[in-house]
Amino acid sequence: DARVTQTPRHKVTEMGQEVTMRCQPILGHNTVFWYRQTMMQGLELLAYFRNRAPLDDSGMPKDRFSAEMPDATLATLKIQPSEPRDSAVYFCASGIGTRNEQFFGPGTRLTVL
Amino acid sequence: QQPVQSPQAVILREGEDAVINCSSSKALYSVHWYRQKHGEAPVFLMILLKGGEQKGHEKISASFNEKKQQSSLYLTASQLSYSGTYFCGTYGSSNTGKLIFGQGTTLQVKP
């Protein structure tokens, strides 16, 4: 049963600390998406990659967020420095192509104190 | 521009039907529907494409009116397992993979 995996599942950190979230897409999927979900803003796309190349990261605060795909089996989302307003659930999703169904990982619940 | 969903919340009894609407101020190229149960990740339900092609769920149907820039999700003979938040997602233009989700419609099915 192929699934997207994300680590860590929960993260509590203090303001100013670096946070790294990892995602392993489903084998064979060539597109990876990063979303952030909060009660106020809903589900927002932060960035997405196709064949490991970033296609759109306009949803990310550029000064503190960065997203990369070091290889086809790993996507990372980093926040440095973290702020309390970054507290949210961060989902990674993968798919084949950019306009087909997306398979979401379980999410990383981030709390920044 | 974020698509607008209505209603914001629905409470049903098992066996009843529900319709969730999704409308956009921009031209729609396709519409995605996802369901998210509390504390879980969104799960894909359906994609509706221009020209009427539909891919997805067996027990849930949907329509896509390109002229009106609207899509509707039909949940018939609802079951307890249908409870959750339903999101529609649309693309801002024809050449982007950036899916923009609506604010969600919370559906609660009671016994």
Interface residues (C-beta under 8 A of the other chain):
Chain A: T31 F33 G42 L43 E44 L45 Y48 R50 L55 D56 S58 G59 F91 G97 T98 R99 N100 E101 Q102 F103 F104 G105 P106 G107
Chain B: Q2 S30 H32 E40 A41 P42 V43 F44 I47 K55 G56 F87 Y91 T96 G97 K98 L99 I100 F101 G102 Q103 G104
